[in-house]
């Protein structure tokens, strides 16, 4: 019985427990997103909470050494199995936590769990992440995972340590799943954290931050190397058909205060010399008063920082005053989550309730005040026709021609648990099995997973070819506009080849 083995694994007082938190390797299929190294902010948030509670924490980011190998038709980014095994043995942990930040990397997380159990059979292995909230049972199939954390983990892991101390039963811990007598037990969900300012700042001191700025696949930035991602809010009240964020973080939007954010920003600037912050919130500008106070604080305190919103914001969050203040506070670009160029599809299919007139109004003002814009678009949704998709491509082309809005196109990907997945399952729209590998490829426009009476994946591929010269032209112009991207694109194109190894040895020892 797993519950008993977990209890028996406790050998020290809870105050002296050694915890190893692991960011596992990732795989990148042909046609999917290229490898990128990023600061593991989810793990660092959990680490900070555990340190605050008195535990000894070691963070091991298996990707931070920039090891890239080509294995068949995909790239493997991360340390080798032998290196991972050696690192775990070196730490000799009492508890191991593994991050599974994306469904597409499920295999990688489970592979690390297998290594952990081979080394330390009685040490509890805990896994968390978005997929855990949707399908916790997937983690128990190989018998190498003891606890799955569903949803936010900061307070859940503290309760788990109470269990290790013998002060709390597993059945009483909200937000976890575990196996008991061979059966998966899923406990009630934990309430989402309301007081976000009560959380400590991420434990950046537990990783070598310099690795995230100097490597070949450092965090995305067209402007500076010393860039980092930050999340200042959680949850989403909207109901876009393809989005899974509410499954993991809830529909109620919760945020850090402007004061907390400024403390975070100043730490990053003063201690780590950060030059650019990627605000990765799903709804960074939802509360316009809060957003304005954040950028006012940057302006009034003369904080020298650049920032952007690579995860997307709503166009209707902005007016001229906010766009001007955004530029003055260091905004490098905003990504607008437009999704479709057809209003009816936006309203009735996507469920976004965004008026395209507002998009065009904001585009005009942004050009006037000097804010660079990019935009997300998605095609291949049930309810769309090929002509609707063509409208989206044409709309994106018009916005690029008139306002210079750089377009990013995606094929609809039915993430497990989303409304899109449910619709496709009910209507029999899946063109092939849904798996981490098929989702990984589909995310970047190669191998669509949806087939309806109106379109097939092959027809969508045809549309991308039809607009291929336009897409390539926008990318070329963007690269030429930002010379650093030339180097970045070349390096990523060479990744997994013998040339990558030569570059790494010459410049990134």
N, C-alpha and C positions, 0 to 999 in steps of 0.2 A: 504494500500500500504506500503510494508516494507520500501521502501526508506524514506518515511516520518517519520515512527516510529523511524528509526535510527537517523534521524536529530533531532527529538524531545527529544531523550534520552540524548542529550548533556546538562549537567547542570553546567559544570565548564569550565574554560579556558583550552585549550589544554595543557598548561604547567603544570596543576595540575591534569590531568586525572589519575585516578587510574586503572591500568590494571592488571587483574588476568590471568596468563598463566597456563594452566593445562596439566599435563601429565596423561592421563587416565589409568585405570587398563587394564590388558591384560588377555586373556584367552589362555589356552594351552590344546589342545585336546589330548586324548590318542594317543600316537605314534608320536606326534609332539615334537618340541623343548621344553626342560624343562624351567621353569621360570628363568629369569635373571633380576637383577636390574642393570641399567646402568645410568650414568649421562646423562640427557636429553639435549645433546649438541645443538640440533636444537632449542629448546625452549630458551636455554640460549643465543644463538646467537641473536634471535629476541629480547629477554629481554635487551641485551646490547645495541642494536640499539635504543630501545624505551627509555632507561635511558639516552642515549647520547642526545636524542631529548628533554629531560626534563620531561619525564613522571615518575610517581611513579609506580613501577612494583613489583608485588608479584608473585613468582613462587611456584606452588603447585604440587609436584610430588606425586600422589596418591599411587605410588608403593613403595615409599622409606621407609615405615614403615614395610615392609616385611610381610604383612598379606596375607596368602595363605589359600584358602578354596577349598575343593573338592565339585563341583556341578555337579552331574550326571557323565557324562563321560569326564569331563574336569576340569582343575584346574583354579581357579580365583586368580589372583595376583593383589592385590590392596586394598585400603580402602573400607569399606562397603559404601553402598549408604547413610546411615545416617551420617557417618563421612564426606563424600564428601559434603553432603548438609550443614553440620555444618560449614565446612571450608569456603565454598563459602559465607555463610551468615556472617561469621566473617569478611571477607575482605571487603564486600560491594563495589564491583567494579563498575566502569563506563563502562568498556569494558571487555569482556571475550574472551580469545583465547584458543583454544583446539588443541592439536597436534594429528594427526592420522598418526603415522610413518609407518604403514604397512596396506595394504588392509585387512589382516586377523583380524585386531583389529577394523574394522569399527564400529561394533555394540557397542563396548565399548565407542568410541568417541561420538556416537549418544546418548548413554545412559546418558553420562555426560551433553551433550547439553540439553537434556530433563530436567534434574535437574535444570540447569541454568535458563531455561525459566519458570519453575514452580516457582522459587524464584524471578526472576527479569524479568518480561515479556518484559519490554522496554529497557533492557540492550542488546546491540548488541552482538551476539555470532558469533565469527569468527573461522573457522577451516581451517587448512592447512596440507599438507603432500603429499606424492607421489600419493595416490589414488585420491586426489583432482585434480591433474593435468590431470588425465586420465578420470575420470568420475565425474565431479563436481555435476551433477544432482542427484547423489545418496544421497547427504547430505541434500537435501531439502524436501525429501518425508514426513518427520514427522512434518515439520513446526517449528523446533526448532533451525535452523541455519539461520543466516542472510547473512553472507558473506563467500564465499569459496575462499581461496587464492591458485592460481594455479602456481606451480613453486616456485622459490626462493621468500622468503617473506620479507626480510629485508627492501627493499625500498617500496614494495607494502603496508605494514602496515603503513608506514609513510604517504603515500598518503591517506590511509583510515582515518587517524586522521585529515588530512586537510579537508576531507569531513565532519567529525564530527564538525569541527570548522566553517563549512559553506563556505569553500574556494574552494571546488572541488566537482563536480558532480560524482556520482557513475559511470555513463556511460563513464567518462573520465579516470577512473583508470584502467590502464593496468594490466592484470594478475588476475582478480577477476571474480567470478560469483555471481549473486544475483537474488532474485525474485522481479519482478515488475508487479503489477496487476495480480499475480498468475502465471506468466510465468517466467521461468528461463532465465536470460540474461547472456550470456557468452561473456565477453569483450575480445578484442584482447590480445594475449600473451605479457608479458613484456619481454624486452630484457634481456638476462642473464648478470649477474654482471661480468664485465671484470676486474676491479681493485679490486681484492680480498683483497689486503692489506688495502683498505679503510674501511673494516669492523672491528669493535672493537672486542677484544677478548671476548669469552663467559663470561657471568656474573655469574661466579661460586659463588660469594659472596651471591647470592640470594637463595642458597640452603645450607643445612647442608651437606657438603662434607663428613664428617666422616661417615655418614650413608651408603655411597656407598663403604666403605672399610671394614665395620665390620659386615654386615648382613649375613644372611644365603645364599642369592643369589647375592652376590657381583659380580662385573664385572669379566668376564672370565679371569683367569690367572692361569697358572700351576706353576708359579715361585714366585710371590709375591702378597700380598693382596692390596697394595696401587697402583692400576692400573687404568688407565683411557683411554678412547677412544679419538682420535683426527682426524679431517678431514682437510687435507691441500690443497685439490684440488676438483674441481667439473667437471662433464661432462665426456663423453666417446666418442672417435671418432670411436670406433669399432662397429660391427653390429652383435653381438652374438644373435642367434635366441630367446633365453629365457630371455634376459636381459631387464629390464624396466628403467634403470637409465637414459637413454637419454630422456625418456618421461618427466621426472621430472627436470633433470639438464642439458639437452641439449647434443649435440654431440661434441660441441667445448670444449676442455679441457682448464680449467682455474685454476690457482694455486696461493697460497701464496708464497712469496719469502722466501728463506732460512733465511733471517734476521728476518722476521716476525715470522717464525716458531721457531727460537731460542728464541725470546722474549716470545713466548707462552710457550715453554718448561721450560724456567727459572722461569716463574711465577708459573707453576705447581710444580716445584721442591722446590722453595724457600718458597712459601706460603702454599702449601698443602702436601709437603713431598712425592710427587709422585715418585715411584720407577720404574714403567713400563708404557710405552705408546703403546696403540694399534693404529697403523696408519690404519684407516679404509677406506682410499681412495679407489675408484674403480680403480684408476690408479696411485698409489703412485710413481711408478718408470718410468712413461711414458717418462718424460724428464730426461734422464740419467745425464745430466750436473747438473741440479737442485738437483737431488737425491744425487749425489756425493758430492755436496757442503754442503748439509745438514749433511751427515755423517762425512764429513771432519770437519765441525764446532764442532760436538760433540767430535771428537777425539782431535782436536787441543786445544779446550777450556777445555778439561778434564772434560766434563760434565758426572756426574755419573747417567746414566739412562739406563734402558733396554728397548728394543722395539721389536715389531713383526708386522706382517701384516695379521691379521686373516681374512680379507675380500678378500685376494688373490692378487697375482701379476703375471705378465707374465714372464715365464721362460726366454724368449729371451731378457728381460731387463738386464740380468746379464752376466758378464764375471768374470774371476778369480780375477781381481783387485777389482771389486765392491763387490764380495763375501768376500774377505779378509777384506776390509774396513767395511763391514757390521758387521762382527764378532767383529772387534776391537772397533766398536762404540756401542756395546751392543746388537746386534741382537740376540734374543733368538730362533726364528724360522721364516721361510718364508713359506707362503702357496702358492703353485703354482696352478693356475687355469688351469688345464690340460684338463678337460672335457671328452675327449674320448681317447681310446687307438687305434683308427683306423684313419689313416691319411685322408682317403677319407671322413669319417663322419665329422671330424674337418673342412675340407675345404668346403665341399658341403652342409652339413646340419647345423652344428653349425655356420659356417661363421667366425671362429676365426682366420684362416690363421696362425696357430702356427705349426711349424715343430717339430715333435716328436724327431727328431735327436737332436735338440737344448735342449729339455727337458732332454734327457739322458746325454748330455754333461754337462749341469748345475748340474744335480744330482751327477755326478761323481766328479766335482770340489768341490761342496758343502761338500760332504763327506770328501774329501781330506783336506779342510781348516777348517772343524769342524762346519759347519752350519747345524742345524736341519731343515728338510723339511717336510711339509705336503702337501696334494694335494686334490683338488676338482675334482670329477668326476660326470657326469650326464648321466643317461640312460633313455630310453623311449621316444626318439624324433621321430617324423614322419620322415621316410626315413631310420631309423635304422631297422635292423633285430635282432632277438634274438642272432644270432651268432655274430653280431657286438657288442652287449652288453656284450656277453661272452668275447670277445676280450678285452673290457675295463677292466673287472674284472681281466683277466689274466695279462694284462699290469700293472695294479695297484699292483697285487701280485708280479710280477717280480721286479718292482721298490722298493717294500717294502723289498723283500728278498735281493736284491743286494745293495740298498742304504739306506734302513731304512726309506723310505718316507711313513709317516702315511697316509692312504687313508680315505677320507670322501665321501661317495656315496649319491647321491640324485636322486630321480625320477623326471623327467622333469615335471615342474609345469607351466601350461599356464596362466601366469599373464596377466590380462586384459590390452590390448593395445600393447602387444609385438607381434613380428612377429610370435612367436609360437602360440599365441592365434588366430591370424588371419588365420594361416594355418589350425589349428584345426577347426575353425568355418567354413571356406570355404569347407573343405573336410568332415565335419561331424565326426570328430575324438573324440569328447568329449564322455567319457564313462558315465558321469553323469553331473548334473548341476554344473556350476562353481559358488561357493559362498565363502565368507570368511571362513566358517567352512571347506569346502572340500579342499580349498587351504591350510589351516593350517595343516591338516592331511597329505596331499600329499607331503608337503615340506620335510618331514622327513621319507619318504619311507613307508608310510602306506596308501593304497587306491589311486592308480594312477588314473589320470583323463583322460588319453589318450588311445584310442583303435584304432589300424589301422589293415589293412589286414595282417600285419606281426606279431603283438603281441597284447596281452590283458593285463590288469592290473594283472590278476591272474598269467599269465606266467612270468611277471616281478617279482612278489612276489616269484615265484618258483626259479628264479635266485638268489634272495637274500638269500633264504633258502639253495640253492646249495653252496653258498659261505659264509654261515653263520658262520661256524667254523673259517674261515680265518678272517672275520670281527671281531668276538668276540676276537680272539687271539690278534689282533693288539690293540684292546682297552684295554685288560687286561695288555699287556706289557707296554702300555703308562701310565696306572694308576700306575703300580708298579714302573715305572721310576720316576714318580713325586708323592710322597706320599700325598701331599696336595689334589690331585685329589681323593684319596680314601675317604677322609672326604666329599669332595664336592659331589661325586657321591652318597654316602650314604644319605646325607642330602636331595638331590633332589629326590632320590627314596622314601624317607619317607614323602615328601611334601604332604600336604593334608590329612595326617593321624594324629591320636591322638599323635603319637610319635613326629611328627614335633612340635606340641605345647609344649610338654615336653622339647624338646631340646631348643626351643626359650626361654621358661621361665627360664631355668637353665643357659644358656650361653649368651643370647642376649637381656637382658632386656633393 
